[in-house]
Amino acid sequence: MTALVRILTNRNNAQRQAVAQSFQDKTKQDLSGALKKVLSGQLEELLLQLMMPPEQLEAQRLRAAMAVSLRVRSGVHPHRLGSHPGLGTDEETLLEILCSRSRKTLQEVAAVYRQSESLDLPAGIGPVYKKDLEKELKAETSGDFGRLVVALLNPLLQALSRETFSPDHFHSICLSSSSALLRSQALAASLSEKKAEAGPWISILTSRDSDHLDKVLMELELETGQTVDQLVEKRFSGDFRLGLRVLVQCIQDPEVYLAQRLLTMKTSLVQGIMVSHSEENLLPIRAAFLRLSGSSLYSTLQEHFKGEQLLALQAICRKQQDLLRPTVSQLLRSTQTPPHQVGVGPHLSGRQR
């Protein structure tokens, strides 16, 4: 079993796909199917995730994030929900992917979601056949929160929707607001009424690149004298407030947000985030984790996992470091800020702003 873990974790995804193809050519068997026969539990889940192409894994995680309501709609009794005890965690996983991934990546995930004949999910859901991700999001969410998640997936379509705000409102708030200052003023104006308007927050925060939006949020803080986190906490509620908080954190520093998620050491989060980001930005996520906790992710894993599962997670943790070894020491040293100096909410990154 240890040899199997080492073979799969010491290769990148493209190499694992080549291994799977070679295995199938020689044995006439699907490697993932063969793994299911000899593995079980969390190690099985982890190695099967490693065998998925990145876009398929994120599509599977999105589907699983909607699994609770899908189970209920499928007639599965709530007491059988197992590792999905409530909607809150699932909604944050949904937001994590939609807020931290680029528009291009989300388009690729949506394409996989439409094309896949089957996505592995926890027992009780069954196979997924060629679903439209946007339609599923609309079916599983509602209100301002629903409009936010659809806008994150497809910003232009949502921005032009009459359900969010009138075309005149959109034109005056977004199209004519060519600077960060004007957009920050639009956000501040949306908070001036007795009930805060969600529309400008959805349209502005989902329609521009993160660097520009970071400037918008800094201007908003200067104008109001409050942090964005404080404004969102005071003026919005429920799922929409959660969505805005995650979105703001990912605009300002997605790696710190993901590191905060890893701090929970919840198995599904640790495995999902580490595998899905293993070949992209796991190194800065590790650096953010060290900054937040004062301990390395590698050593923290030793305190919460064991056996082959620990071996696999630590191998994933090392992999990007091995690929980027010349820059690792410098990056990790530069991020060793004492934990008490790292803020939360809108100043998560600890950058000079």
WOTAJO-V24853 format. One record per helix or strand of 3 or more residues. SS is the DSSP state (~ for helix, > for strand). FROM is the first residue (numbers start at 1). LEN is the number of residues. If there is no record, write none. Layout:
# WOTAJO-V24853
SS_FROM_LEN + SS_FROM_LEN
This chain:
# WOTAJO-V24853
~_2_8 + ~_13_15 + ~_31_8 + ~_41_11 + ~_54_12 + ~_67_7 + ~_78_3 + ~_87_14 + ~_103_13 + ~_133_8 + ~_143_11 + ~_155_5 + ~_167_9 + ~_180_11 + ~_199_7 + ~_210_15 + ~_228_8 + ~_238_25 + ~_267_10 + ~_282_12 + ~_297_8 + ~_307_17 + ~_325_10 + ~_339_3 + ~_345_3
